[in-house]
């Protein structure tokens, strides 16, 4: 086996506080047979991998789970190099990855999927939500380091971020610390790391970025001490700032806001700006941060109160990397990747709610956070709120799922069978996304149906009670919203549910227009490259469908092909649209006939659905039907269902994978036109 040895060194400068690099835990993926490897030998001096306290300089050591990204001059993709676990805890460590040669070697730490190598640098992500890593330090996958060298024995790493350090005393347990730049400068998002011979490495925002960064201390909080300050560290880009606002929230719901002076603060890369300790004194009720565990397109609200979430991030904010090899194996699709952009909303509003006064006033805070209050007493239901520009046009929208059920406690496990077994056991919600119950409710069973989604869209459509009656929705004033069934040839921002004729809309039927018009159902567009594309967006002649809109362009049963959550995924934090093999748990083999499915209650008419019995679990799928992709009307209501997966059906088909039960077909590994509206049952990430 070919081996090339590459040396890397990280030097601590004298006379300044140093930023210790973070750790990354990753799964090792077996290499393809015949792949040549090289080993990177990294030498650093240090005594602690994660501690920022101590003297002016902090020595560091490599840790278990560390990985670096490595690429050569002119390359647009990087290679992952993982530490030899036997070297963890030492000043020198071996990292192994795919062998290559280059005139110049570039490296980045930590190694993340959204690192995009570019000429003399890379674009990386500085997270807007950073977990608390302990007093005086920061958590894994937060602080970036980079290196370059023309020599294989002299690769030198240096930190390119800065740290703002807040010190608190008191008796409360701190839930979160939000840092906002008073001058509106971006503190998180996509960052361009570049090299020049004159200035060395630099890091600057690659786009408009996020105006604040949240340090999440977890549900239990970080306990303060009355005497010894607890130190909170937030990683931000280096630059010149006009002061800071700290919004500190405790686990009891109290909040304290403290601002520094607006005098210019110069924060250099690899430096820490430390503020003197002060005593925390929370007052008033702080809104519950729905995005404490990460941003998403859906948030679950479980009790009455005040809430907030980040309205500057598209979905989960994750980049979906392109897969250039995918198109070669697909007759219809492509996986071109998805890059989120930061949102800059000016206003916020409620679009719809399933009960009058379900949601109180919706406002937009200075940090780009949407705030709202629920009805009290608490009322279950669904709603959508939107962030808008100064003219009132929708930039993005979010689904609020109000349910008193502990969804985490109600989760179910699906053990996959047959050829799908390599995907492993999956954890699923016990109900459809947006459903208020997981069991048959009698004559009025619509509360078990959940929302409907066109494949690849994040926007929910409310279910139909019958084939002709859509469930009622209301505006902020409590007025019932219209349901306009006649298809129009253009998108409409008017209130109410509307249908856009995809063929007549033509090239205007885009993903971007779908985002801006979340209450517009788009019928199948067949006027692009061919009638074979029965999708809701236009596919130009010679182009291909976007198979990775929900982050899963793989079609095989291997876990490695199941992708990851995208910015268009409609599920709440910690969940995603499942891959297409999850329902193989319902039969001894994936292609088993309906009679062989693990069915406890097989008559759809008896309980408006089917109850499956798997591993002593009763799993209910209601007969919610579907929304017809050609006209937006209800179909199969009371007679079956379509449940989406995130996967394309197959490389030679233009449809998407789904769990299908209807008068026409019973398929665990079924296929449905992507313009249809179907249910989603979320899978744990």
C-alpha positions as CSV (number, residue, x, y, z in Angstrom):
1,X,0.0,0.0,0.0
2,X,1.4,3.4,-1.0
3,X,2.1,5.7,1.9
4,X,3.2,9.3,1.8
5,X,4.1,11.1,5.0
6,X,3.1,14.7,5.6
7,X,4.1,16.7,8.6
8,X,1.8,19.4,10.1
9,X,2.6,21.7,13.0
10,X,0.5,24.1,15.1
11,X,2.5,26.8,16.8
12,X,1.2,28.9,19.8
13,X,2.3,32.6,19.4
14,X,3.8,34.2,22.5
15,X,2.2,37.2,24.1
16,X,-1.5,36.6,23.3
17,X,-4.3,34.4,24.6
18,X,-4.6,31.4,22.3
19,X,-7.7,29.7,21.0
20,X,-7.5,26.0,21.5
21,X,-8.8,23.9,18.5
22,X,-12.0,22.0,19.0
23,X,-12.6,18.3,18.6
24,X,-14.6,16.3,16.0
25,X,-16.1,12.9,16.4
26,X,-16.7,11.1,13.2
27,X,-17.5,7.6,12.0
28,X,-14.9,5.8,10.0
29,X,-16.0,4.6,6.6
30,X,-14.3,1.5,5.1
31,X,-12.3,2.4,2.1
32,X,-12.9,1.0,-1.4
33,X,-10.7,-1.9,-2.3
34,X,-7.5,-0.8,-4.0
35,X,-7.5,2.8,-2.6
36,X,-4.0,4.2,-1.9
37,X,-3.5,6.0,1.3
38,X,-1.1,8.5,2.8
39,X,-0.5,9.4,6.4
40,X,-0.3,13.0,7.7
41,X,2.0,13.3,10.7
42,X,0.9,16.3,12.7
43,X,3.2,17.7,15.4
44,X,1.8,20.2,18.0
45,X,3.0,21.4,21.3
46,X,0.5,21.4,24.2
47,X,-0.9,20.3,27.4
48,X,-4.7,20.6,26.9
49,X,-6.9,20.1,23.8
50,X,-9.9,22.2,24.9
51,X,-8.9,24.5,27.7
52,X,-8.6,28.3,27.1
53,X,-7.7,29.2,30.7
54,X,-4.1,29.3,32.0
55,X,-1.3,31.5,30.8
56,X,-1.0,33.8,27.9
57,X,-0.3,31.0,25.6
58,X,-2.2,27.6,25.6
59,X,-0.5,24.5,24.4
60,X,-2.7,21.9,22.7
61,X,-2.8,18.1,22.1
62,X,-4.5,16.1,19.5
63,X,-7.6,14.2,20.6
64,X,-9.6,11.1,19.7
65,X,-12.0,11.7,16.8
66,X,-10.0,14.6,15.3
67,X,-10.1,14.9,11.5
68,X,-8.7,17.3,9.0
69,X,-9.7,18.1,5.4
70,X,-6.9,18.1,2.8
71,X,-6.9,19.2,-0.8
72,X,-4.4,20.2,-3.5
73,X,-4.0,23.3,-5.7
74,X,-6.9,23.9,-8.0
75,X,-9.1,21.1,-6.5
76,X,-12.7,21.7,-5.7
77,X,-13.2,18.8,-3.3
78,X,-11.3,17.8,-0.2
79,X,-10.2,14.5,1.3
80,X,-10.9,13.5,4.9
81,X,-8.0,12.5,7.0
82,X,-8.8,10.8,10.3
83,X,-6.6,10.4,13.4
84,X,-5.0,7.1,14.4
85,X,-6.8,6.7,17.8
86,X,-3.5,5.4,19.3
87,X,-2.0,8.8,18.9
88,X,-4.8,10.6,20.8
89,X,-3.5,12.7,23.7
90,X,-0.1,13.3,22.2
91,X,1.7,16.2,20.6
92,X,2.2,14.2,17.4
93,X,-0.5,12.2,15.6
94,X,-0.9,10.3,12.4
95,X,-3.9,11.1,10.2
96,X,-4.7,8.8,7.3
97,X,-6.6,9.4,4.1
98,X,-6.6,9.0,0.3
99,X,-3.2,9.6,-1.2
100,X,-2.6,12.4,-3.7
101,X,0.2,14.7,-4.8
102,X,0.1,18.5,-5.2
103,X,2.5,21.4,-5.6
104,X,0.7,23.0,-2.6
105,X,-1.2,21.3,0.1
106,X,-4.1,23.0,1.8
107,X,-5.8,21.8,5.1
108,X,-8.8,22.7,7.2
109,X,-9.8,21.7,10.7
110,X,-12.4,20.4,11.6
111,X,-13.3,18.4,8.6
112,X,-17.0,19.0,7.7
113,X,-19.1,18.0,4.7
114,X,-19.8,21.6,3.7
115,X,-16.1,22.7,3.3
116,X,-15.8,23.9,-0.3
117,X,-12.1,24.3,-1.4
118,X,-11.4,27.2,-3.6
119,X,-8.4,28.9,-5.1
120,X,-6.0,29.7,-2.2
121,X,-8.6,29.0,0.4
122,X,-12.0,27.5,1.2
123,X,-15.6,28.4,2.1
124,X,-16.6,27.0,5.5
125,X,-19.5,27.4,8.0
126,X,-19.2,29.2,11.3
127,X,-22.3,27.9,13.2
128,X,-25.0,30.3,14.4
129,X,-25.8,27.9,17.3
130,X,-22.8,26.8,19.3
131,X,-23.1,24.2,22.2
132,X,-21.5,25.2,25.5
133,X,-18.3,23.2,25.9
134,X,-17.6,24.1,29.5
135,X,-16.2,27.1,31.4
136,X,-13.4,28.7,29.5
137,X,-13.6,26.6,26.4
138,X,-15.8,25.9,23.4
139,X,-17.4,22.7,22.0
140,X,-16.4,20.5,19.1
141,X,-16.9,21.5,15.5
142,X,-17.0,25.3,16.3
143,X,-13.6,26.9,15.9
144,X,-11.8,26.6,12.5
145,X,-8.1,26.2,11.8
146,X,-6.4,26.2,8.4
147,X,-2.9,25.4,6.9
148,X,-1.0,25.4,3.6
149,X,2.5,24.3,2.6
150,X,4.5,23.5,-0.5
151,X,6.3,20.9,1.6
152,X,4.9,17.7,2.9
153,X,6.8,18.0,6.1
154,X,5.8,21.5,7.1
155,X,2.1,22.0,7.2
156,X,1.3,24.6,9.9
157,X,-2.1,25.1,11.4
158,X,-3.5,28.4,12.7
159,X,-6.9,29.5,14.1
160,X,-8.7,31.9,11.9
161,X,-11.6,32.8,14.3
162,X,-11.8,35.0,17.3
163,X,-13.4,34.5,20.7
164,X,-15.6,36.8,22.8
165,X,-15.4,35.7,26.4
166,X,-18.2,36.6,28.9
167,X,-17.8,36.0,32.7
168,X,-20.7,35.6,35.0
169,X,-21.3,35.0,38.7
170,X,-24.6,34.3,40.5
171,X,-26.9,31.5,41.6
172,X,-28.9,30.8,38.4
173,X,-28.4,28.1,35.8
174,X,-27.8,29.7,32.4
175,X,-29.8,28.2,29.5
176,X,-28.2,30.3,26.7
177,X,-26.1,33.3,25.8
178,X,-26.9,35.2,22.6
179,X,-24.2,37.6,21.3
180,X,-25.3,40.3,18.8
181,X,-23.0,42.9,17.2
182,X,-24.5,46.4,17.9
183,X,-23.5,47.5,14.4
184,X,-25.3,44.6,12.7
185,X,-22.1,42.9,11.5
186,X,-22.5,39.2,10.7
187,X,-21.3,36.8,13.3
188,X,-22.0,33.4,11.8
189,X,-22.8,31.7,8.5
190,X,-20.7,30.9,5.4
191,X,-17.1,32.2,5.8
192,X,-14.5,32.6,3.1
193,X,-11.0,31.6,4.4
194,X,-8.3,32.9,2.1
195,X,-4.5,33.0,1.9
196,X,-2.3,35.8,0.6
197,X,1.5,36.0,0.7
198,X,1.3,39.5,2.2
199,X,-1.3,38.9,5.0
200,X,-1.3,35.1,5.5
201,X,-4.7,33.6,6.4
202,X,-7.9,35.6,6.8
203,X,-11.6,34.9,7.4
204,X,-14.5,37.1,6.3
205,X,-18.2,36.5,5.7
206,X,-19.0,35.0,2.3
207,X,-22.5,36.4,2.3
208,X,-24.8,38.6,4.5
209,X,-24.4,36.1,7.4
210,X,-26.3,35.9,10.6
211,X,-26.5,38.9,13.0
212,X,-26.1,36.9,16.2
213,X,-24.7,33.7,17.6
214,X,-26.3,31.6,20.3
215,X,-24.4,29.6,22.9
216,X,-26.6,26.8,23.9
217,X,-26.0,25.5,27.4
218,X,-28.6,22.7,27.2
219,X,-31.8,22.1,29.1
220,X,-30.1,21.6,32.5
221,X,-28.1,24.8,32.0
222,X,-24.7,25.9,33.1
223,X,-24.7,26.5,36.9
224,X,-23.3,29.8,38.1
225,X,-21.2,30.2,41.3
226,X,-21.6,33.3,43.5
227,X,-17.8,33.7,43.8
228,X,-16.0,32.0,40.9
229,X,-17.0,33.4,37.5
230,X,-18.2,30.9,34.9
231,X,-16.6,31.7,31.5
232,X,-18.7,31.5,28.3
233,X,-16.8,31.5,25.0
234,X,-18.4,32.4,21.6
235,X,-16.5,32.0,18.4
236,X,-17.0,34.8,15.9
237,X,-15.2,36.1,12.8
238,X,-12.2,38.4,13.3
239,X,-13.0,42.1,12.5
240,X,-13.8,45.5,13.7
241,X,-17.1,45.7,15.8
242,X,-19.1,48.6,17.3
243,X,-19.8,46.8,20.6
244,X,-21.9,43.9,21.7
245,X,-25.2,42.9,23.2
246,X,-25.4,39.9,25.5
247,X,-28.8,38.4,25.9
248,X,-28.6,35.9,28.8
249,X,-31.4,33.5,29.6
250,X,-31.7,31.2,32.6
251,X,-33.4,27.8,32.9
252,X,-36.2,29.4,35.0
253,X,-37.3,31.7,32.2
254,X,-35.5,34.9,33.5
255,X,-33.5,37.0,31.2
256,X,-30.8,39.7,31.4
257,X,-29.6,42.0,28.6
258,X,-26.2,43.7,28.9
259,X,-24.6,45.9,26.3
260,X,-21.0,47.1,26.0
261,X,-20.0,50.6,24.9
262,X,-20.2,51.2,21.2
263,X,-16.5,52.0,21.1
264,X,-14.8,50.1,18.3
265,X,-13.6,46.6,19.2
266,X,-10.8,45.1,17.2
267,X,-10.8,41.3,17.4
268,X,-8.0,39.6,15.6
269,X,-7.9,36.0,14.5
270,X,-6.6,33.6,17.1
271,X,-7.3,36.2,19.9
272,X,-9.8,36.4,22.7
273,X,-11.7,39.5,23.8
274,X,-12.5,39.1,27.5
275,X,-15.0,41.2,29.5
276,X,-14.9,41.7,33.2
277,X,-17.1,39.5,35.4
278,X,-20.5,40.7,36.5
279,X,-23.4,39.2,38.5
280,X,-26.3,37.8,36.6
281,X,-29.7,39.0,37.7
282,X,-32.5,37.7,35.5
283,X,-35.8,39.6,35.3
284,X,-39.1,39.0,33.5
285,X,-40.2,36.1,31.4
286,X,-37.8,35.2,28.6
287,X,-39.3,33.6,25.5
288,X,-38.5,29.9,25.0
289,X,-36.0,29.5,22.3
290,X,-37.4,26.9,19.9
291,X,-34.1,26.7,18.0
292,X,-32.0,25.8,21.1
293,X,-31.3,22.4,19.6
294,X,-30.9,23.7,16.1
295,X,-32.9,25.5,13.5
296,X,-35.5,23.9,11.3
297,X,-38.6,24.5,9.1
298,X,-40.9,23.2,11.8
299,X,-40.9,23.8,15.6
300,X,-42.9,21.8,18.1
301,X,-44.7,23.8,20.8
302,X,-46.0,21.8,23.8
303,X,-47.5,24.3,26.2
304,X,-48.8,27.9,26.5
305,X,-46.2,30.7,26.7
306,X,-44.0,33.0,24.8
307,X,-41.6,31.6,22.1
308,X,-38.9,32.7,19.7
309,X,-36.7,31.4,17.0
310,X,-34.1,32.5,14.5
311,X,-35.6,33.9,11.3
312,X,-32.3,34.5,9.5
313,X,-31.5,30.9,8.7
314,X,-33.0,28.8,5.9
315,X,-34.2,25.6,7.5
316,X,-31.4,23.8,9.3
317,X,-28.9,26.0,7.6
318,X,-26.9,23.0,6.4
319,X,-25.3,23.0,2.9
320,X,-26.0,19.9,0.9
321,X,-22.8,19.1,-1.0
322,X,-23.0,18.3,-4.7
323,X,-22.4,14.8,-6.0
324,X,-21.0,15.1,-9.5
325,X,-21.0,11.3,-9.9
326,X,-24.7,10.9,-9.3
327,X,-25.9,12.3,-12.6
328,X,-23.8,9.7,-14.4
329,X,-25.8,6.9,-12.7
330,X,-29.3,8.5,-13.1
331,X,-31.4,8.8,-16.2
332,X,-33.4,11.7,-14.9
333,X,-31.9,13.3,-11.8
334,X,-29.0,15.3,-10.6
335,X,-27.5,16.1,-7.2
336,X,-26.2,19.6,-7.7
337,X,-26.1,20.5,-4.1
338,X,-27.8,23.2,-2.1
339,X,-26.2,26.3,-0.5
340,X,-28.3,28.2,2.0
341,X,-28.2,32.0,2.1
342,X,-28.8,34.1,5.2
343,X,-32.2,35.9,5.5
344,X,-32.5,39.6,6.3
345,X,-36.2,40.0,7.2
346,X,-37.8,43.3,8.0
347,X,-41.2,42.1,9.3
348,X,-42.9,38.9,10.4
349,X,-46.5,37.8,10.2
350,X,-48.9,34.9,10.7
351,X,-50.0,33.2,7.5
352,X,-52.6,30.7,8.8
353,X,-53.7,28.8,11.9
354,X,-56.1,25.9,12.4
355,X,-58.0,27.6,15.2
356,X,-58.9,31.2,15.9
357,X,-56.5,32.8,18.3
358,X,-54.2,29.8,18.3
359,X,-51.2,32.2,17.9
360,X,-51.0,35.7,19.4
361,X,-49.2,38.7,18.0
362,X,-46.2,37.7,15.8
363,X,-43.2,40.2,15.9
364,X,-39.6,40.4,14.7
365,X,-36.9,41.2,17.1
366,X,-33.7,43.3,16.5
367,X,-31.6,40.1,16.3
368,X,-33.7,38.7,13.4
369,X,-35.8,36.5,15.7
370,X,-39.5,35.9,15.3
371,X,-41.4,36.0,18.6
372,X,-45.0,34.9,19.4
373,X,-47.3,33.9,22.2
374,X,-49.7,31.0,22.2
375,X,-53.3,30.9,23.4
376,X,-53.6,30.4,27.2
377,X,-55.1,27.9,28.0
378,X,-53.1,26.0,25.5
379,X,-54.8,24.9,22.2
380,X,-53.5,22.2,20.0
381,X,-53.2,22.8,16.2
382,X,-50.9,23.9,13.4
383,X,-49.9,27.3,12.1
384,X,-47.4,28.9,9.7
385,X,-45.5,32.2,10.3
386,X,-43.4,34.0,7.8
387,X,-40.5,36.4,7.6
388,X,-41.0,39.2,5.1
389,X,-38.9,41.9,3.4
390,X,-39.7,45.6,3.8
391,X,-42.4,45.4,1.0
392,X,-44.1,42.5,2.7
393,X,-43.0,39.8,0.3
394,X,-42.3,36.4,2.0
395,X,-38.7,35.4,2.3
396,X,-39.2,32.2,4.3
397,X,-41.8,30.5,6.4
398,X,-42.0,28.1,9.4
399,X,-44.5,25.5,10.5
400,X,-45.5,25.6,14.2
401,X,-46.8,22.3,15.4
402,X,-48.7,22.8,18.7
403,X,-49.2,19.5,20.5
404,X,-49.2,18.6,24.2
405,X,-47.9,15.1,23.4
406,X,-44.3,14.3,24.4
407,X,-43.3,13.2,20.9
408,X,-39.9,12.0,22.1
409,X,-41.5,9.6,24.6
410,X,-43.9,8.3,21.9
411,X,-41.2,7.4,19.3
412,X,-41.3,4.0,17.7
413,X,-38.5,1.7,16.3
414,X,-38.5,0.1,12.9
415,X,-36.2,-2.8,12.4
416,X,-35.5,-3.1,8.7
417,X,-35.6,-6.4,6.9
418,X,-34.3,-8.1,3.8
419,X,-32.0,-6.1,1.5
420,X,-32.7,-2.9,3.4
421,X,-31.2,-4.3,6.6
422,X,-27.8,-2.6,6.0
423,X,-29.6,0.7,6.7
424,X,-30.1,-0.4,10.3
425,X,-32.9,0.2,12.8
426,X,-34.5,3.6,12.5
427,X,-36.4,5.6,15.1
428,X,-39.6,7.2,13.8
429,X,-42.3,9.5,15.1
430,X,-45.5,7.7,16.1
431,X,-47.7,10.0,13.9
432,X,-47.6,12.0,10.7
433,X,-45.9,15.4,10.7
434,X,-48.5,17.9,12.0
435,X,-50.9,15.2,13.4
436,X,-52.5,15.8,16.8
437,X,-53.0,12.1,17.6
438,X,-51.5,8.7,16.7
439,X,-54.8,6.7,16.9
440,X,-58.2,6.5,15.3
441,X,-60.5,9.3,16.6
442,X,-63.8,8.0,15.2
443,X,-66.0,9.8,12.7
444,X,-63.9,13.0,12.8
445,X,-60.5,11.6,12.3
446,X,-58.8,14.5,10.5
447,X,-56.7,15.3,13.5
448,X,-54.7,12.1,12.9
449,X,-53.9,12.9,9.2
450,X,-51.2,15.5,9.6
451,X,-50.0,17.9,6.9
452,X,-49.5,17.3,3.2
453,X,-46.2,18.1,1.3
454,X,-45.2,18.2,-2.3
455,X,-42.0,16.2,-2.6
456,X,-38.9,18.4,-1.9
457,X,-41.0,21.4,-0.5
458,X,-40.9,22.5,3.1
459,X,-44.4,24.0,3.1
460,X,-47.3,22.2,4.7
461,X,-50.8,22.0,3.2
462,X,-53.7,21.3,5.6
463,X,-55.6,18.0,5.0
464,X,-59.1,17.5,3.6
465,X,-61.8,16.3,5.9
466,X,-63.6,14.7,2.9
467,X,-62.9,14.5,-0.8
468,X,-64.4,18.0,-1.2
469,X,-63.8,19.8,2.1
470,X,-60.4,21.1,3.2
471,X,-59.9,21.6,7.0
472,X,-60.6,25.2,8.0
473,X,-57.8,27.7,8.5
474,X,-57.8,31.3,9.8
475,X,-55.8,34.5,9.5
476,X,-54.4,36.5,12.4
477,X,-57.8,38.4,12.8
478,X,-59.7,35.1,13.0
479,X,-61.2,35.3,9.5
480,X,-61.6,32.0,7.7
481,X,-59.2,31.8,4.8
482,X,-60.6,30.9,1.3
483,X,-59.8,27.7,-0.5
484,X,-59.5,28.6,-4.2
485,X,-59.7,25.4,-6.2
486,X,-59.5,26.9,-9.7
487,X,-56.0,26.8,-11.0
488,X,-54.3,30.1,-12.0
489,X,-51.5,30.7,-14.4
490,X,-49.4,32.6,-12.0
491,X,-48.4,32.7,-8.3
492,X,-50.5,34.7,-5.9
493,X,-49.5,36.4,-2.6
494,X,-53.2,36.9,-1.7
495,X,-54.4,35.2,1.5
496,X,-55.8,31.7,1.2
497,X,-55.1,28.4,-0.4
498,X,-54.5,28.5,-4.1
499,X,-53.5,26.3,-7.0
500,X,-51.0,27.3,-9.7
501,X,-51.2,25.5,-13.0
502,X,-47.6,24.3,-13.5
503,X,-47.8,24.0,-17.2
504,X,-49.2,27.5,-17.6
505,X,-46.7,29.0,-15.1
506,X,-43.9,27.3,-17.1
507,X,-40.4,28.6,-16.2
508,X,-41.8,30.7,-13.3
509,X,-42.5,27.4,-11.4
510,X,-39.3,27.4,-9.5
511,X,-38.1,26.3,-6.0
512,X,-37.6,30.0,-5.2
513,X,-41.2,31.0,-6.1
514,X,-42.5,28.0,-4.1
515,X,-40.7,29.3,-1.0
516,X,-42.1,32.8,-1.5
517,X,-45.7,31.4,-2.0
518,X,-46.1,28.7,0.7
519,X,-49.9,28.5,0.3
520,X,-49.7,27.9,-3.5
521,X,-50.0,24.3,-4.6
522,X,-48.2,23.8,-7.9
523,X,-49.6,21.2,-10.3
524,X,-47.4,19.0,-12.5
525,X,-45.1,20.9,-14.9
526,X,-44.7,18.8,-18.1
527,X,-43.8,21.6,-20.5
528,X,-40.0,21.5,-19.8
529,X,-37.7,18.9,-21.2
530,X,-40.3,16.1,-21.4
531,X,-43.6,14.9,-20.1
532,X,-41.7,12.3,-18.1
533,X,-41.0,15.0,-15.5
534,X,-44.2,15.2,-13.5
535,X,-42.7,17.5,-11.0
536,X,-44.0,20.8,-9.5
537,X,-41.1,22.9,-10.8
538,X,-39.9,23.6,-14.3
539,X,-37.1,21.4,-15.7
540,X,-35.6,23.1,-18.8
541,X,-34.8,21.2,-21.9
542,X,-31.6,19.2,-21.4
543,X,-31.7,19.7,-17.7
544,X,-32.5,17.2,-14.9
545,X,-34.6,17.0,-11.8
546,X,-33.2,18.0,-8.5
547,X,-33.0,14.6,-6.6
548,X,-31.4,16.1,-3.5
549,X,-34.0,18.7,-2.4
550,X,-34.6,16.6,0.7
551,X,-31.0,15.7,1.0
552,X,-31.1,12.1,-0.1
553,X,-30.1,11.4,-3.7
554,X,-29.1,7.8,-3.0
555,X,-31.3,5.0,-4.2
556,X,-29.5,1.9,-2.7
557,X,-30.3,0.4,0.7
558,X,-26.9,1.1,2.2
559,X,-26.8,3.5,5.1
560,X,-24.1,5.4,3.3
561,X,-26.6,6.4,0.5
562,X,-29.2,7.9,2.8
563,X,-28.0,11.4,2.7
564,X,-28.6,14.1,5.3
565,X,-31.2,16.7,6.2
566,X,-31.5,19.6,3.8
567,X,-32.7,23.2,4.2
568,X,-36.0,22.2,2.5
569,X,-36.7,19.3,4.9
570,X,-40.1,20.0,6.7
571,X,-39.3,18.0,10.0
572,X,-38.5,19.6,13.4
573,X,-35.0,19.8,14.9
574,X,-33.5,16.3,15.3
575,X,-35.7,14.7,12.7
576,X,-35.7,14.4,8.9
577,X,-37.8,13.0,6.1
578,X,-37.0,9.2,6.1
579,X,-35.2,7.3,3.4
580,X,-37.4,4.9,1.3
581,X,-36.5,1.7,3.1
582,X,-37.9,2.4,6.5
583,X,-41.2,0.7,5.7
584,X,-39.6,-2.7,5.0
585,X,-40.0,-3.2,8.7
586,X,-43.7,-4.0,8.0
587,X,-43.1,-7.2,6.1
588,X,-40.7,-10.2,6.0
589,X,-39.4,-9.1,2.7
590,X,-39.4,-5.7,0.9
591,X,-41.6,-7.0,-2.0
592,X,-44.0,-9.0,0.2
593,X,-47.6,-8.9,-0.9
594,X,-50.1,-6.9,1.2
595,X,-51.4,-10.1,2.8
596,X,-48.0,-10.7,4.3
597,X,-47.7,-7.3,5.9
598,X,-47.6,-7.2,9.7
599,X,-51.1,-5.9,9.9
600,X,-53.2,-5.9,13.1
601,X,-56.2,-4.1,11.7
602,X,-56.4,-4.6,7.9
603,X,-59.7,-3.0,7.1
604,X,-59.3,0.7,6.2
605,X,-62.9,1.4,6.7
606,X,-63.0,0.2,10.3
607,X,-60.5,2.7,11.6
608,X,-59.9,5.1,8.7
609,X,-56.5,3.6,8.2
610,X,-54.4,0.5,9.1
611,X,-52.8,-0.5,12.4
612,X,-49.5,-2.4,12.0
613,X,-48.1,-4.5,14.8
614,X,-44.3,-4.6,14.8
615,X,-42.1,-5.6,17.7
616,X,-45.0,-5.3,20.1
617,X,-45.7,-1.8,18.8
618,X,-49.0,-0.6,17.4
619,X,-48.3,1.7,14.5
620,X,-51.2,3.6,13.0
621,X,-51.2,5.0,9.5
622,X,-54.5,7.0,8.8
623,X,-56.2,7.0,5.5
624,X,-55.4,10.6,4.9
625,X,-55.3,10.2,1.1
626,X,-53.3,12.5,-1.0
627,X,-53.4,15.8,-3.0
628,X,-53.7,15.1,-6.7
629,X,-50.6,16.4,-8.5
630,X,-52.6,17.4,-11.6
631,X,-55.2,19.6,-9.9
632,X,-54.5,19.9,-6.2
633,X,-57.8,18.1,-5.3
634,X,-58.1,15.4,-2.6
635,X,-57.6,11.8,-3.7
636,X,-58.1,8.5,-1.8
637,X,-59.3,10.4,1.3
638,X,-60.6,7.6,3.6
639,X,-59.2,5.0,1.3
640,X,-55.5,5.0,1.7
641,X,-52.4,7.2,1.9
642,X,-49.1,8.3,0.3
643,X,-46.2,8.8,2.8
644,X,-43.1,10.4,1.3
645,X,-39.5,9.3,1.6
646,X,-36.6,11.7,1.0
647,X,-35.3,9.3,-1.7
648,X,-35.8,9.2,-5.5
649,X,-37.6,6.0,-6.4
650,X,-34.8,4.7,-8.7
651,X,-32.1,6.0,-11.0
652,X,-34.2,5.4,-14.1
653,X,-37.4,6.9,-12.8
654,X,-38.6,10.5,-12.4
655,X,-40.7,9.8,-9.4
656,X,-40.0,9.7,-5.7
657,X,-40.1,6.8,-3.2
658,X,-43.1,6.5,-1.0
659,X,-45.1,4.1,1.2
660,X,-48.3,3.6,-0.8
661,X,-51.7,2.2,0.2
662,X,-54.5,3.0,-2.1
663,X,-57.2,1.5,-4.3
664,X,-54.6,1.2,-7.0
665,X,-51.5,0.0,-5.3
666,X,-50.1,-1.4,-2.0
667,X,-46.3,-0.9,-1.9
668,X,-43.8,-0.6,0.9
669,X,-41.3,0.6,-1.7
670,X,-43.8,2.5,-3.8
671,X,-43.4,5.3,-6.3
672,X,-45.4,8.6,-6.6
673,X,-45.3,11.6,-8.9
674,X,-43.4,14.4,-7.1
675,X,-46.2,16.9,-7.8
676,X,-48.5,15.0,-5.5
677,X,-49.2,16.2,-1.9
678,X,-48.5,13.4,0.6
679,X,-47.9,12.9,4.3
680,X,-44.5,12.8,6.0
681,X,-43.6,10.7,9.0
682,X,-40.3,12.0,10.4
683,X,-37.3,9.9,11.2
684,X,-34.8,10.6,13.9
685,X,-31.5,12.0,12.5
